[in-house]
Amino acid sequence: QVRGAPAIALLGCLSLAVELAGGAGPQEDLGALEAFVGQRLGFLLSARPTAANLGREAQRLRGWLRKKVEETPGVTPQELRESIIEYIEGLLAKDRRDNRSIGAHGAEHILGGVPGGGPVTLLTHCNTGTLATAGYGTALGTGRDWGALGGMETQKRMGTGKRDTGWGHRVGTHGDTAPPAPPPAVVVGADRVAANGDVANKIGTFQLALAARHLRIPFYVAAPSSSCDPTLASGRLIPIEERPGTELTQLGGVLLAEPEVDVWNPAFDVTPHELITGGIITEWGEFPPSQL
């Protein structure tokens, strides 16, 4: 399984490239090939309703494809097929560039607000590292740059922090209890950012933001601009994916709860923009939610 909104978007587009490279779709009819690509993109959009990245990349690809057909008279179906594959392969390099920019902007901004510089402790949530993107990371990408600028200790929730030792960081992993001491900053990723700065992310992000606000700890969101959805006025409009209830009522096929127990198991929650006190970090820089 693939986790991480940017990685899902890339995998979806690359799967289309693999199909086209293997000869799928119409071979002789230009319009039919364009329609085939549109149909495949429409199917991919149903895979992850909360994450914005896949929808944004699909929309951009559709727009690019339409422009390519209109502005290249005489283009053959084979030439168009090869151009689509080349375009999609370019998304990998772009995602890596964007991630590195997020890391650089985030590290510089956050470390600049820490008295005395590093080393510092980062508290994050869920998987926002290499495996969630094309190969660098979003929230944890800022951590990689922190190590280069001044050193970092990492505190992660959900037991996903052990891989960070490969970046030369001291790492502590804990469950849903409090970390040993309040960190100077919290940095998380995002699956979708609404126009007003509300953020949908892995379930548990909202309560972490509440705790950070109470302790006056800057709370940051690090995500590529493809995670931003200006068509949604607020987080109330973000569709929230729900996981099977059996994830909470069964373990290894063994029932842990009464059969009649109703379960609501959302995979994401929405953090209001007013709790994002540090800012939203994209490849373009760091912005207050109100200025995104």
VOGU-3710 file (C-alpha; in Angstrom, 3 decimals, decimal comma):
1> qvrgapaial> 0,000/0,000/0,000  1,091/3,563/-0,696  0,656/6,231/1,982  1,096/9,967/1,741  -0,889/12,345/-0,438  2,006/13,398/-2,734  3,094/9,770/-3,205  -0,466/8,692/-4,031  -0,752/11,441/-6,642  2,536/10,411/-8,229
11> lgclslavel> 1,683/6,718/-8,195  -1,688/7,403/-9,782  -0,159/9,402/-12,624  2,742/6,973/-13,065  0,326/4,054/-13,288  -1,245/5,823/-16,244  2,203/6,286/-17,797  2,895/2,564/-17,390  -0,413/1,749/-19,099  0,367/4,052/-22,010
21> aggagpqedl> 3,916/2,731/-22,341  2,478/-0,784/-22,475  0,230/0,115/-25,383  -3,066/0,587/-23,545  -5,666/2,848/-25,103  -6,517/3,779/-28,698  -3,628/3,644/-31,151  -4,900/5,587/-34,153  -7,547/8,057/-32,975  -6,218/11,204/-31,275
31> galeafvgqr> -9,546/12,174/-29,732  -10,144/8,660/-28,463  -6,699/8,615/-26,818  -7,430/11,912/-25,081  -10,766/10,537/-23,893  -9,042/7,365/-22,649  -6,594/9,397/-20,562  -9,458/11,474/-19,142  -11,392/8,340/-18,207  -8,389/6,824/-16,447
41> lgfllsarpt> -7,765/10,048/-14,521  -11,410/10,135/-13,464  -11,099/6,624/-12,073  -7,966/7,549/-10,119  -9,758/10,466/-8,455  -11,996/8,050/-6,585  -9,025/6,464/-4,826  -8,421/9,094/-2,126  -11,241/11,632/-1,643  -9,579/13,627/1,161
51> aanlgreaqr> -6,180/14,210/-0,465  -6,106/17,136/-2,887  -2,858/16,264/-4,656  -4,192/13,576/-6,949  -7,071/15,760/-8,096  -4,811/18,754/-8,698  -2,303/16,744/-10,728  -5,084/15,095/-12,729  -6,601/18,500/-13,453  -3,243/19,896/-14,545
61> lrgwlrkkve> -2,587/16,899/-16,776  -5,986/17,245/-18,410  -5,360/20,946/-19,057  -1,880/20,295/-20,411  -3,192/17,528/-22,670  -5,963/19,705/-24,113  -3,477/22,529/-24,767  -1,006/20,117/-26,345  -3,627/18,856/-28,795  -4,830/22,364/-29,641
71> etpgvtpqel> -1,369/23,908/-30,090  0,303/21,037/-31,949  -1,487/20,562/-35,283  -0,694/17,237/-36,875  0,501/15,546/-33,699  0,048/11,797/-34,000  -1,460/9,545/-31,317  1,959/7,929/-30,769  3,665/11,302/-30,356  0,968/12,410/-27,936
81> resiieyieg> 1,341/9,176/-25,981  5,090/9,698/-25,648  4,575/13,332/-24,594  2,134/12,301/-21,866  4,606/9,765/-20,493  7,389/12,371/-20,516  5,142/14,888/-18,736  4,249/12,402/-16,009  7,875/11,360/-15,487  8,686/15,032/-14,987
91> llakdrrdnr> 6,332/15,099/-11,983  8,821/12,960/-10,042  11,601/15,494/-10,400  9,238/18,362/-9,621  8,037/16,713/-6,410  11,616/16,244/-5,215  12,424/19,889/-5,974  9,287/21,064/-4,182  10,047/18,904/-1,149  13,569/20,251/-0,874
101> sigahgaehi> 12,252/23,798/-1,076  9,733/23,037/1,673  12,543/21,637/3,805  14,792/24,625/3,250  12,077/27,224/3,912  10,805/25,369/6,963  14,188/24,788/8,538  15,290/28,392/8,078  12,045/29,846/9,394  11,609/27,541/12,385
111> lggvpgggpv> 15,225/27,532/13,496  15,259/31,316/13,199  12,619/31,454/15,928  14,421/29,151/18,358  16,444/31,029/21,011  20,100/30,148/20,718  19,627/28,139/17,531  19,866/24,316/17,512  19,840/21,575/18,396  16,070/21,557/18,771
121> tllthcntgt> 13,319/19,004/19,235  10,686/18,440/16,566  7,291/16,947/17,353  5,460/15,609/14,307  2,638/13,212/13,475  2,146/10,355/11,031  4,348/9,687/8,000  5,643/12,795/6,220  9,063/11,531/5,182  10,610/9,916/2,143
131> latagygtal> 7,948/7,235/1,682  5,137/9,806/1,608  6,578/11,680/-1,373  8,878/11,154/-4,354  11,830/10,776/-2,035  12,473/13,601/0,450  9,514/14,474/2,638  7,368/17,424/3,720  7,191/17,957/7,491  10,108/15,593/8,005
141> gtgrdwgalg> 11,829/17,260/5,073  12,155/20,320/7,276  13,774/18,016/9,830  16,362/16,838/7,347  17,370/20,437/6,735  17,346/21,160/10,470  20,045/18,545/10,850  22,182/20,344/8,305  21,632/23,744/9,922  21,858/22,995/13,596
151> gmetqkrmgt> 20,975/19,471/14,624  17,658/18,012/15,664  16,029/15,624/18,048  12,764/14,108/16,827  9,703/13,141/18,839  7,138/11,314/16,717  3,697/9,962/17,373  2,187/6,765/15,967  5,485/4,873/16,207  6,868/6,066/12,845
161> gkrdtgwghr> 9,995/7,898/13,981  12,587/5,151/14,007  13,691/5,720/10,400  14,894/9,250/11,223  18,109/7,931/12,760  19,449/7,565/9,222  19,575/11,358/9,014  21,820/11,644/12,066  19,037/12,697/14,445  18,387/11,559/17,969
171> vgthgdtapp> 14,925/10,020/17,897  12,304/9,217/20,482  9,043/7,498/19,551  5,988/7,571/21,774  2,321/6,740/21,556  -0,550/8,984/22,539  1,031/10,167/25,774  2,826/13,468/26,167  6,461/13,806/25,058  9,089/14,102/27,806
181> apppavvvga> 9,174/17,895/27,492  7,309/20,421/25,328  9,143/20,890/22,026  9,778/24,372/20,582  7,738/23,554/17,472  5,248/21,090/16,010  5,363/20,360/12,261  2,828/18,131/10,473  1,889/17,434/6,880  -1,456/17,886/5,114
191> drvaangdva> -3,715/15,978/2,778  -5,761/19,033/1,848  -5,669/22,740/2,727  -8,862/24,753/2,242  -8,906/28,348/0,991  -9,156/29,752/4,528  -6,189/27,696/5,775  -8,114/24,874/7,465  -6,129/21,644/7,114  -7,165/18,011/6,768
201> nkigtfqlal> -4,517/15,586/7,985  -4,173/12,222/9,689  -6,595/11,713/12,556  -5,050/13,076/15,749  -3,641/16,246/14,183  -6,445/18,412/15,581  -5,861/17,359/19,178  -2,122/17,883/18,727  -2,821/21,413/17,479  -5,042/22,060/20,484
211> aarhlripfy> -2,301/20,941/22,855  0,261/23,096/21,037  -2,018/26,128/21,269  -2,536/25,564/25,000  1,225/25,275/25,579  1,961/28,227/23,248  4,046/26,051/20,946  4,169/27,169/17,285  2,206/24,746/15,127  3,269/24,435/11,479
221> vaapssscdp> 1,893/22,620/8,455  4,347/21,634/5,711  2,844/20,652/2,363  3,309/21,279/-1,357  1,049/23,805/-3,063  -0,693/20,888/-4,798  -2,263/20,109/-1,396  -4,018/23,488/-1,403  -7,593/23,540/-2,672  -8,866/27,079/-3,330
231> tlasgrlipi> -12,237/25,701/-4,464  -13,194/24,819/-0,871  -13,955/27,838/1,313  -13,268/26,030/4,595  -12,405/22,693/6,117  -16,089/21,937/6,659  -16,302/21,168/2,929  -13,359/18,737/2,825  -14,560/15,171/2,192  -13,279/12,905/4,955
241> eerpgteltq> -12,390/9,338/4,085  -13,746/6,771/6,526  -11,983/3,528/7,338  -13,740/0,189/7,971  -15,199/-0,099/11,440  -13,628/-3,532/11,819  -10,253/-1,830/12,257  -11,463/-0,835/15,730  -13,648/-3,805/16,592  -11,453/-6,674/15,406
251> lggvllaepe> -7,854/-7,773/15,788  -6,585/-10,502/13,502  -10,157/-11,426/12,678  -11,061/-11,799/16,347  -14,012/-9,682/17,503  -13,077/-7,298/20,335  -16,431/-5,563/20,732  -20,077/-6,471/20,793  -21,409/-7,104/17,253  -24,050/-4,377/17,555
261> vdvwnpafdv> -21,526/-1,628/18,406  -21,636/1,192/15,840  -18,264/2,567/14,736  -17,240/5,863/13,178  -13,648/5,574/12,015  -12,497/8,681/10,084  -9,003/8,505/8,650  -8,527/12,278/8,895  -9,568/15,244/10,972  -9,672/18,957/10,191
271> tphelitggi> -7,547/21,478/12,070  -9,012/25,025/12,016  -6,717/27,672/10,600  -6,598/29,620/13,859  -4,720/26,721/15,485  -1,959/26,850/12,859  -0,034/29,452/14,803  3,354/28,976/13,145  2,257/29,052/9,524  1,898/26,895/6,430
281> itewgefpps> 5,163/25,992/4,686  5,086/25,331/0,945  7,722/25,242/-1,784  7,088/28,994/-2,183  7,849/29,861/1,429  6,098/30,188/4,788  2,704/31,897/4,989  0,109/32,630/7,665  -3,064/30,675/6,861  -4,870/33,937/6,089
291> ql> -2,357/34,789/3,346  -2,144/31,380/1,691
//
